Amino acid sequence: MYATSADWSFDKLPSNFGDKNSEFTDELRGLGALNFYWVQTSNSSGRSITIWPDQATAQAALYRIREGASADTGMKIASVCEGNVIGSM
């Protein structure tokens, strides 16, 4: 498995984020994601964590997902990281 993560910044969490999240997670599944987590880390930031079956699947979907989410919500990516999942519980 492969994990990707992005730290997002925003002036205010979009009021329709819950609605977009449903459409967004459907799109993620369609692109091959296994799991998606959204963690609100402050009033103006959050972290997305997506688990993929492999790096190739993640790389094929990342640009579309990150650019689309930014355009749809007005949030901006502050930083990203990714790598192989080597353990879980």
N, CA, C and O atoms as CSV, one atom per row, in Angstrom:
chain,resi,resn,atom,element,x,y,z
A,1,MET,N,N,0.848,-1.181,0.000
A,1,MET,CA,C,0.000,0.000,0.000
A,1,MET,C,C,0.890,1.239,0.000
A,1,MET,O,O,2.058,1.192,0.386
A,2,TYR,N,N,0.308,2.340,-0.441
A,2,TYR,CA,C,1.025,3.599,-0.588
A,2,TYR,C,C,0.157,4.704,0.003
A,2,TYR,O,O,-1.055,4.719,-0.211
A,3,ALA,N,N,0.763,5.626,0.742
A,3,ALA,CA,C,0.022,6.721,1.371
A,3,ALA,C,C,0.460,8.067,0.824
A,3,ALA,O,O,1.645,8.299,0.586
A,4,THR,N,N,-0.502,8.948,0.628
A,4,THR,CA,C,-0.219,10.329,0.262
A,4,THR,C,C,-0.900,11.234,1.277
A,4,THR,O,O,-1.973,10.921,1.791
A,5,SER,N,N,-0.260,12.354,1.553
A,5,SER,CA,C,-0.798,13.291,2.535
A,5,SER,C,C,-0.555,14.709,2.051
A,5,SER,O,O,0.473,15.000,1.439
A,6,ALA,N,N,-1.499,15.581,2.325
A,6,ALA,CA,C,-1.340,16.992,1.986
A,6,ALA,C,C,-1.847,17.833,3.147
A,6,ALA,O,O,-2.894,17.545,3.727
A,7,ASP,N,N,-1.097,18.870,3.479
A,7,ASP,CA,C,-1.541,19.855,4.457
A,7,ASP,C,C,-2.164,21.003,3.685
A,7,ASP,O,O,-1.564,21.544,2.756
A,8,TRP,N,N,-3.383,21.370,4.084
A,8,TRP,CA,C,-4.170,22.378,3.386
A,8,TRP,C,C,-4.366,23.598,4.276
A,8,TRP,O,O,-4.473,23.474,5.496
A,9,SER,N,N,-4.410,24.774,3.663
A,9,SER,CA,C,-4.743,25.987,4.409
A,9,SER,C,C,-5.962,26.624,3.761
A,9,SER,O,O,-6.188,26.499,2.557
A,10,PHE,N,N,-6.734,27.303,4.581
A,10,PHE,CA,C,-7.934,27.979,4.096
A,10,PHE,C,C,-8.272,29.108,5.052
A,10,PHE,O,O,-7.923,29.055,6.232
A,11,ASP,N,N,-8.956,30.138,4.540
A,11,ASP,CA,C,-9.397,31.234,5.395
A,11,ASP,C,C,-10.490,30.753,6.332
A,11,ASP,O,O,-10.526,31.106,7.511
A,12,LYS,N,N,-11.377,29.943,5.782
A,12,LYS,CA,C,-12.469,29.375,6.556
A,12,LYS,C,C,-12.838,28.060,5.891
A,12,LYS,O,O,-12.936,27.982,4.666
A,13,LEU,N,N,-13.041,27.032,6.697
A,13,LEU,CA,C,-13.451,25.753,6.138
A,13,LEU,C,C,-14.749,25.975,5.373
A,13,LEU,O,O,-15.718,26.476,5.944
A,14,PRO,N,N,-14.788,25.612,4.091
A,14,PRO,CA,C,-16.006,25.848,3.310
A,14,PRO,C,C,-17.237,25.226,3.976
A,14,PRO,O,O,-17.194,24.087,4.439
A,15,SER,N,N,-18.323,25.982,4.017
A,15,SER,CA,C,-19.544,25.502,4.686
A,15,SER,C,C,-20.106,24.263,4.003
A,15,SER,O,O,-20.800,23.466,4.635
A,16,ASN,N,N,-19.812,24.095,2.717
A,16,ASN,CA,C,-20.323,22.931,1.992
A,16,ASN,C,C,-19.312,21.796,1.942
A,16,ASN,O,O,-19.450,20.889,1.120
A,17,PHE,N,N,-18.304,21.825,2.797
A,17,PHE,CA,C,-17.266,20.817,2.711
A,17,PHE,C,C,-17.825,19.408,2.864
A,17,PHE,O,O,-17.392,18.493,2.164
A,18,GLY,N,N,-18.764,19.227,3.755
A,18,GLY,CA,C,-19.362,17.902,3.932
A,18,GLY,C,C,-20.012,17.397,2.664
A,18,GLY,O,O,-19.889,16.218,2.331
A,19,ASP,N,N,-20.708,18.276,1.946
A,19,ASP,CA,C,-21.329,17.879,0.685
A,19,ASP,C,C,-20.278,17.544,-0.368
A,19,ASP,O,O,-20.393,16.536,-1.065
A,20,LYS,N,N,-19.272,18.374,-0.482
A,20,LYS,CA,C,-18.206,18.128,-1.451
A,20,LYS,C,C,-17.447,16.864,-1.091
A,20,LYS,O,O,-16.990,16.130,-1.968
A,21,ASN,N,N,-17.318,16.617,0.195
A,21,ASN,CA,C,-16.570,15.446,0.629
A,21,ASN,C,C,-17.183,14.171,0.073
A,21,ASN,O,O,-16.453,13.263,-0.323
A,22,SER,N,N,-18.491,14.084,0.033
A,22,SER,CA,C,-19.147,12.896,-0.488
A,22,SER,C,C,-18.837,12.710,-1.974
A,22,SER,O,O,-18.493,11.606,-2.396
A,23,GLU,N,N,-18.950,13.750,-2.755
A,23,GLU,CA,C,-18.608,13.683,-4.178
A,23,GLU,C,C,-17.119,13.393,-4.350
A,23,GLU,O,O,-16.712,12.617,-5.215
A,24,PHE,N,N,-16.330,14.031,-3.510
A,24,PHE,CA,C,-14.887,13.883,-3.583
A,24,PHE,C,C,-14.474,12.442,-3.273
A,24,PHE,O,O,-13.651,11.871,-3.989
A,25,THR,N,N,-15.030,11.857,-2.224
A,25,THR,CA,C,-14.652,10.490,-1.890
A,25,THR,C,C,-15.123,9.499,-2.949
A,25,THR,O,O,-14.461,8.490,-3.189
A,26,ASP,N,N,-16.253,9.775,-3.581
A,26,ASP,CA,C,-16.687,8.928,-4.694
A,26,ASP,C,C,-15.667,8.983,-5.828
A,26,ASP,O,O,-15.338,7.965,-6.437
A,27,GLU,N,N,-15.172,10.194,-6.099
A,27,GLU,CA,C,-14.159,10.338,-7.149
A,27,GLU,C,C,-12.871,9.612,-6.755
A,27,GLU,O,O,-12.252,8.939,-7.579
A,28,LEU,N,N,-12.477,9.755,-5.486
A,28,LEU,CA,C,-11.273,9.060,-5.020
A,28,LEU,C,C,-11.386,7.551,-5.220
A,28,LEU,O,O,-10.461,6.910,-5.719
A,29,ARG,N,N,-12.519,6.996,-4.828
A,29,ARG,CA,C,-12.729,5.553,-4.997
A,29,ARG,C,C,-12.622,5.167,-6.469
A,29,ARG,O,O,-12.020,4.150,-6.814
A,30,GLY,N,N,-13.210,5.989,-7.328
A,30,GLY,CA,C,-13.167,5.716,-8.753
A,30,GLY,C,C,-11.762,5.743,-9.321
A,30,GLY,O,O,-11.483,5.096,-10.330
A,31,LEU,N,N,-10.874,6.492,-8.675
A,31,LEU,CA,C,-9.487,6.575,-9.117
A,31,LEU,C,C,-8.601,5.538,-8.442
A,31,LEU,O,O,-7.400,5.477,-8.706
A,32,GLY,N,N,-9.191,4.720,-7.569
A,32,GLY,CA,C,-8.451,3.608,-6.975
A,32,GLY,C,C,-8.094,3.736,-5.508
A,32,GLY,O,O,-7.460,2.832,-4.964
A,33,ALA,N,N,-8.475,4.827,-4.837
A,33,ALA,CA,C,-8.133,4.983,-3.416
A,33,ALA,C,C,-8.822,3.922,-2.569
A,33,ALA,O,O,-9.964,3.542,-2.827
A,34,LEU,N,N,-8.109,3.454,-1.561
A,34,LEU,CA,C,-8.658,2.471,-0.630
A,34,LEU,C,C,-9.304,3.140,0.575
A,34,LEU,O,O,-10.363,2.713,1.035
A,35,ASN,N,N,-8.663,4.199,1.088
A,35,ASN,CA,C,-9.165,4.928,2.249
A,35,ASN,C,C,-8.825,6.403,2.108
A,35,ASN,O,O,-7.843,6.762,1.458
A,36,PHE,N,N,-9.648,7.263,2.728
A,36,PHE,CA,C,-9.391,8.698,2.745
A,36,PHE,C,C,-9.745,9.224,4.124
A,36,PHE,O,O,-10.777,8.868,4.694
A,37,TYR,N,N,-8.877,10.076,4.653
A,37,TYR,CA,C,-9.119,10.707,5.951
A,37,TYR,C,C,-8.909,12.206,5.806
A,37,TYR,O,O,-7.974,12.651,5.140
A,38,TRP,N,N,-9.779,12.975,6.430
A,38,TRP,CA,C,-9.635,14.422,6.479
A,38,TRP,C,C,-9.570,14.797,7.941
A,38,TRP,O,O,-10.494,14.504,8.699
A,39,VAL,N,N,-8.480,15.448,8.353
A,39,VAL,CA,C,-8.286,15.846,9.740
A,39,VAL,C,C,-8.217,17.368,9.788
A,39,VAL,O,O,-7.313,17.961,9.199
A,40,GLN,N,N,-9.150,18.001,10.474
A,40,GLN,CA,C,-9.096,19.450,10.629
A,40,GLN,C,C,-8.125,19.738,11.764
A,40,GLN,O,O,-8.395,19.392,12.914
A,41,THR,N,N,-6.999,20.369,11.452
A,41,THR,CA,C,-5.930,20.577,12.419
A,41,THR,C,C,-6.003,21.928,13.127
A,41,THR,O,O,-5.357,22.118,14.158
A,42,SER,N,N,-6.774,22.862,12.591
A,42,SER,CA,C,-7.020,24.156,13.231
A,42,SER,C,C,-8.208,24.796,12.527
A,42,SER,O,O,-8.823,24.181,11.656
A,43,ASN,N,N,-8.531,26.022,12.901
A,43,ASN,CA,C,-9.631,26.731,12.243
A,43,ASN,C,C,-9.294,27.098,10.801
A,43,ASN,O,O,-10.186,27.428,10.019
A,44,SER,N,N,-8.007,27.043,10.444
A,44,SER,CA,C,-7.612,27.434,9.093
A,44,SER,C,C,-6.703,26.418,8.412
A,44,SER,O,O,-6.010,26.756,7.452
A,45,SER,N,N,-6.698,25.169,8.901
A,45,SER,CA,C,-5.844,24.168,8.265
A,45,SER,C,C,-6.402,22.761,8.461
A,45,SER,O,O,-7.191,22.496,9.368
A,46,GLY,N,N,-5.960,21.873,7.574
A,46,GLY,CA,C,-6.359,20.477,7.649
A,46,GLY,C,C,-5.350,19.604,6.937
A,46,GLY,O,O,-4.499,20.089,6.191
A,47,ARG,N,N,-5.455,18.310,7.178
A,47,ARG,CA,C,-4.574,17.350,6.524
A,47,ARG,C,C,-5.420,16.261,5.888
A,47,ARG,O,O,-6.311,15.697,6.522
A,48,SER,N,N,-5.129,15.977,4.634
A,48,SER,CA,C,-5.773,14.847,3.963
A,48,SER,C,C,-4.773,13.703,3.902
A,48,SER,O,O,-3.584,13.907,3.657
A,49,ILE,N,N,-5.278,12.501,4.128
A,49,ILE,CA,C,-4.449,11.301,4.064
A,49,ILE,C,C,-5.214,10.295,3.209
A,49,ILE,O,O,-6.361,9.962,3.505
A,50,THR,N,N,-4.577,9.821,2.158
A,50,THR,CA,C,-5.211,8.868,1.258
A,50,THR,C,C,-4.338,7.633,1.153
A,50,THR,O,O,-3.120,7.729,1.004
A,51,ILE,N,N,-4.968,6.478,1.231
A,51,ILE,CA,C,-4.267,5.203,1.096
A,51,ILE,C,C,-4.628,4.608,-0.264
A,51,ILE,O,O,-5.799,4.522,-0.633
A,52,TRP,N,N,-3.611,4.209,-0.986
A,52,TRP,CA,C,-3.734,3.672,-2.342
A,52,TRP,C,C,-3.198,2.244,-2.379
A,52,TRP,O,O,-2.435,1.854,-1.494
A,53,PRO,N,N,-3.576,1.462,-3.376
A,53,PRO,CA,C,-3.023,0.111,-3.468
A,53,PRO,C,C,-1.527,0.116,-3.798
A,53,PRO,O,O,-0.802,-0.790,-3.387
A,54,ASP,N,N,-1.059,1.132,-4.539
A,54,ASP,CA,C,0.350,1.198,-4.930
A,54,ASP,C,C,0.690,2.611,-5.388
A,54,ASP,O,O,-0.193,3.447,-5.579
A,55,GLN,N,N,1.977,2.862,-5.558
A,55,GLN,CA,C,2.463,4.186,-5.949
A,55,GLN,C,C,1.960,4.597,-7.333
A,55,GLN,O,O,1.605,5.757,-7.542
A,56,ALA,N,N,1.928,3.673,-8.263
A,56,ALA,CA,C,1.504,4.000,-9.626
A,56,ALA,C,C,0.063,4.518,-9.642
A,56,ALA,O,O,-0.240,5.489,-10.336
A,57,THR,N,N,-0.812,3.883,-8.890
A,57,THR,CA,C,-2.209,4.326,-8.821
A,57,THR,C,C,-2.285,5.715,-8.219
A,57,THR,O,O,-3.020,6.569,-8.714
A,58,ALA,N,N,-1.526,5.948,-7.147
A,58,ALA,CA,C,-1.516,7.255,-6.489
A,58,ALA,C,C,-1.024,8.338,-7.444
A,58,ALA,O,O,-1.656,9.385,-7.579
A,59,GLN,N,N,0.087,8.090,-8.094
A,59,GLN,CA,C,0.670,9.091,-8.992
A,59,GLN,C,C,-0.265,9.436,-10.143
A,59,GLN,O,O,-0.332,10.588,-10.570
A,60,ALA,N,N,-0.980,8.448,-10.639
A,60,ALA,CA,C,-1.908,8.689,-11.746
A,60,ALA,C,C,-3.061,9.602,-11.328
A,60,ALA,O,O,-3.628,10.305,-12.164
A,61,ALA,N,N,-3.409,9.596,-10.050
A,61,ALA,CA,C,-4.577,10.346,-9.580
A,61,ALA,C,C,-4.235,11.669,-8.898
A,61,ALA,O,O,-5.095,12.547,-8.823
A,62,LEU,N,N,-3.025,11.840,-8.404
A,62,LEU,CA,C,-2.704,12.969,-7.526
A,62,LEU,C,C,-2.969,14.343,-8.123
A,62,LEU,O,O,-3.609,15.178,-7.484
A,63,TYR,N,N,-2.496,14.587,-9.321
A,63,TYR,CA,C,-2.665,15.925,-9.895
A,63,TYR,C,C,-4.145,16.273,-9.997
A,63,TYR,O,O,-4.568,17.353,-9.586
A,64,ARG,N,N,-4.906,15.374,-10.532
A,64,ARG,CA,C,-6.350,15.617,-10.703
A,64,ARG,C,C,-7.023,15.902,-9.361
A,64,ARG,O,O,-7.827,16.826,-9.242
A,65,ILE,N,N,-6.690,15.113,-8.374
A,65,ILE,CA,C,-7.318,15.260,-7.063
A,65,ILE,C,C,-6.925,16.575,-6.407
A,65,ILE,O,O,-7.791,17.331,-5.965
A,66,ARG,N,N,-5.645,16.848,-6.339
A,66,ARG,CA,C,-5.179,18.051,-5.630
A,66,ARG,C,C,-5.611,19.322,-6.327
A,66,ARG,O,O,-6.055,20.261,-5.667
A,67,GLU,N,N,-5.495,19.377,-7.619
A,67,GLU,CA,C,-5.920,20.574,-8.349
A,67,GLU,C,C,-7.431,20.739,-8.288
A,67,GLU,O,O,-7.928,21.854,-8.124
A,68,GLY,N,N,-8.159,19.651,-8.415
A,68,GLY,CA,C,-9.618,19.718,-8.373
A,68,GLY,C,C,-10.136,20.157,-7.020
A,68,GLY,O,O,-11.042,20.986,-6.939
A,69,ALA,N,N,-9.570,19.611,-5.957
A,69,ALA,CA,C,-10.015,19.991,-4.610
A,69,ALA,C,C,-9.705,21.448,-4.342
A,69,ALA,O,O,-10.518,22.150,-3.740
A,70,SER,N,N,-8.561,21.909,-4.771
A,70,SER,CA,C,-8.194,23.299,-4.569
A,70,SER,C,C,-9.134,24.225,-5.337
A,70,SER,O,O,-9.595,25.230,-4.796
A,71,ALA,N,N,-9.416,23.896,-6.574
A,71,ALA,CA,C,-10.309,24.720,-7.399
A,71,ALA,C,C,-11.741,24.715,-6.856
A,71,ALA,O,O,-12.412,25.747,-6.859
A,72,ASP,N,N,-12.203,23.560,-6.395
A,72,ASP,CA,C,-13.584,23.432,-5.903
A,72,ASP,C,C,-13.801,24.109,-4.567
A,72,ASP,O,O,-14.890,24.623,-4.311
A,73,THR,N,N,-12.783,24.124,-3.699
A,73,THR,CA,C,-12.982,24.592,-2.329
A,73,THR,C,C,-12.267,25.897,-1.999
A,73,THR,O,O,-12.597,26.543,-1.005
A,74,GLY,N,N,-11.295,26.293,-2.815
A,74,GLY,CA,C,-10.510,27.483,-2.520
A,74,GLY,C,C,-9.396,27.229,-1.517
A,74,GLY,O,O,-8.687,28.159,-1.133
A,75,MET,N,N,-9.233,25.987,-1.088
A,75,MET,CA,C,-8.156,25.663,-0.161
A,75,MET,C,C,-6.840,25.594,-0.930
A,75,MET,O,O,-6.828,25.326,-2.131
A,76,LYS,N,N,-5.731,25.839,-0.227
A,76,LYS,CA,C,-4.412,25.800,-0.849
A,76,LYS,C,C,-3.552,24.745,-0.153
A,76,LYS,O,O,-3.627,24.565,1.062
A,77,ILE,N,N,-2.738,24.055,-0.946
A,77,ILE,CA,C,-1.827,23.061,-0.381
A,77,ILE,C,C,-0.612,23.782,0.197
A,77,ILE,O,O,0.038,24.573,-0.486
A,78,ALA,N,N,-0.315,23.495,1.474
A,78,ALA,CA,C,0.846,24.074,2.136
A,78,ALA,C,C,2.052,23.145,2.035
A,78,ALA,O,O,3.183,23.615,1.912
A,79,SER,N,N,1.826,21.829,2.086
A,79,SER,CA,C,2.911,20.859,1.956
A,79,SER,C,C,2.333,19.489,1.647
A,79,SER,O,O,1.150,19.239,1.880
A,80,VAL,N,N,3.163,18.610,1.125
A,80,VAL,CA,C,2.747,17.242,0.789
A,80,VAL,C,C,3.826,16.264,1.218
A,80,VAL,O,O,4.997,16.623,1.344
A,81,CYS,N,N,3.415,15.029,1.437
A,81,CYS,CA,C,4.376,13.946,1.654
A,81,CYS,C,C,3.719,12.652,1.204
A,81,CYS,O,O,2.494,12.577,1.106
A,82,GLU,N,N,4.516,11.647,0.934
A,82,GLU,CA,C,3.983,10.361,0.488
A,82,GLU,C,C,5.041,9.284,0.681
A,82,GLU,O,O,6.234,9.568,0.787
A,83,GLY,N,N,4.568,8.032,0.723
A,83,GLY,CA,C,5.499,6.928,0.860
A,83,GLY,C,C,4.795,5.612,1.048
A,83,GLY,O,O,3.572,5.558,1.174
A,84,ASN,N,N,5.576,4.544,1.066
A,84,ASN,CA,C,5.044,3.195,1.248
A,84,ASN,C,C,4.537,3.006,2.672
A,84,ASN,O,O,5.178,3.449,3.625
A,85,VAL,N,N,3.419,2.368,2.816
A,85,VAL,CA,C,2.891,2.011,4.125
A,85,VAL,C,C,3.660,0.772,4.571
A,85,VAL,O,O,3.616,-0.264,3.907
A,86,ILE,N,N,4.358,0.879,5.688
A,86,ILE,CA,C,5.155,-0.259,6.155
A,86,ILE,C,C,4.591,-0.893,7.432
A,86,ILE,O,O,5.145,-1.865,7.946
A,87,GLY,N,N,3.498,-0.340,7.932
A,87,GLY,CA,C,2.868,-0.913,9.106
A,87,GLY,C,C,1.500,-0.293,9.338
A,87,GLY,O,O,1.236,0.829,8.904
A,88,SER,N,N,0.642,-1.018,10.014
A,88,SER,CA,C,-0.684,-0.503,10.385
A,88,SER,C,C,-1.198,-1.335,11.545
A,88,SER,O,O,-0.633,-2.381,11.865
A,89,MET,N,N,-2.274,-0.869,12.176
A,89,MET,CA,C,-2.867,-1.655,13.256
A,89,MET,C,C,-4.357,-1.663,13.161
A,89,MET,O,O,-5.025,-2.279,13.992
